[in-house]
Structure formats: structure tokens, C-alpha cells
Amino acid sequence: MNVKITAIRKANYSDLQQKYENPIEHTCDVHEGQSWISIDGKKPDGMCESAWESMRWFVQELAAGRGNFYDGWMKNPNSAMISCNDGFRPVSFYIEKL
């Protein structure tokens, strides 16, 4: 089963970056509205590895026909809202079974 992954919101915590992060040249390339299709629970081409590791279990569960995470957490039981693990510029992804 295919699963659509859509970047819904991207935050940027510059105060935390200034306080804790060493300067880096390349940061997240994801933009709001960007989407990918996971085929049979596999990582889509172009998906950030770190973001994928944050959502992989949910995508694979939906691809396997399961869902309804945490007994009714989402209005659509065939979906999940997952954020990547970047504490300085997290992206929230809406994941839905197609």
C-alpha cells in the first residue's frame, strides 16, 4: 500500500541555534507543501534520512494496512502527524494511507 508524506510546517528556532548549535553550511532542504510517496513502506527518493527515521515505523504500519495509532489519536485513523528530530528546525509531516 502507498503512503503519502507531506511537509505541513517547518519551524526555525534561531535563539536555540545561536545558543547551542555550531554554525553549519547546509541545513534542511524540505519546504512546506513538499510531498513524497512511500511505496510499500520504503523510504522515498529525496527524503531526508533523519526525517525518515523519525516516521519510518508509522509509514510502514500504514503501508501494511494498520493504523489507528494510540486508540484514536488522529481524526483520520489512517494517518499520523510526525515531526523530524531536528530540535533547531523541526518539520511536521502529515502521513496518510492512500
TAQUI-V972897 format. One record per pair of residues at least 6 apart in sequence whose C-alpha atoms are under 8 Angstrom apart, sorted by sequence separation. I is the first residue (numbers start at 0). J is the second residue. If there is no record, write none. Layout:
i=I j=J
i=I j=J
This chain:
i=37 j=43
i=60 j=66
i=67 j=73
i=73 j=79
i=83 j=89
i=36 j=43
i=82 j=89
i=83 j=90
i=35 j=43
i=67 j=75
i=68 j=76
i=82 j=90
i=83 j=91
i=42 j=51
i=67 j=76
i=82 j=91
i=83 j=92
i=66 j=76
i=67 j=77
i=81 j=91
i=82 j=92
i=35 j=46
i=66 j=77
i=67 j=78
i=68 j=79
i=80 j=91
i=81 j=92
i=65 j=77
i=66 j=78
i=80 j=92
i=81 j=93
i=42 j=55
i=80 j=93
i=81 j=94
i=79 j=93
i=80 j=94
i=40 j=55
i=78 j=93
i=79 j=94
i=61 j=77
i=78 j=94
i=79 j=95
i=61 j=78
i=78 j=95
i=40 j=58
i=41 j=59
i=77 j=95
i=78 j=96
i=40 j=59
i=77 j=96
i=39 j=59
i=40 j=60
i=9 j=30
i=37 j=58
i=40 j=61
i=9 j=31
i=40 j=62
i=57 j=79
i=6 j=29
i=8 j=31
i=39 j=62
i=40 j=63
i=6 j=30
i=7 j=31
i=38 j=62
i=39 j=63
i=6 j=31
i=7 j=32
i=5 j=31
i=6 j=32
i=5 j=32
i=6 j=33
i=54 j=81
i=5 j=33
i=6 j=34
i=53 j=81
i=54 j=82
i=5 j=34
i=53 j=82
i=54 j=83
i=4 j=34
i=5 j=35
i=53 j=83
i=3 j=34
i=4 j=35
i=53 j=84
i=3 j=35
i=4 j=36
i=50 j=82
i=51 j=83
i=3 j=36
i=4 j=37
i=50 j=83
i=2 j=36
i=3 j=37
i=49 j=83
i=50 j=84
i=61 j=95
i=62 j=96
i=1 j=36
i=2 j=37
i=49 j=84
i=61 j=96
i=1 j=37
i=2 j=38
i=58 j=94
i=1 j=38
i=2 j=39
i=57 j=94
i=0 j=38
i=1 j=39
i=2 j=40
i=0 j=39
i=1 j=40
i=0 j=40
i=2 j=58
i=2 j=61
i=2 j=62
i=0 j=61
i=1 j=62
i=27 j=88
i=29 j=90
i=0 j=62
i=0 j=63
i=0 j=64
i=16 j=87
i=15 j=87
i=13 j=87
i=12 j=87
i=11 j=87
i=12 j=88
i=10 j=87
i=11 j=88
i=10 j=88
i=11 j=89
i=9 j=88
i=10 j=89
i=9 j=89
i=10 j=90
i=9 j=90
i=8 j=90
i=9 j=91
i=7 j=90
i=8 j=91
i=6 j=90
i=7 j=91
i=8 j=92
i=6 j=91
i=7 j=92
i=6 j=92
i=7 j=93
i=5 j=92
i=6 j=93
i=4 j=92
i=5 j=93
i=4 j=93
i=5 j=94
i=4 j=94
i=3 j=94
i=4 j=95
i=2 j=94
i=3 j=95
i=2 j=95
i=3 j=96
i=2 j=96
i=3 j=97
i=1 j=96
i=2 j=97
i=0 j=96
i=1 j=97
i=0 j=97
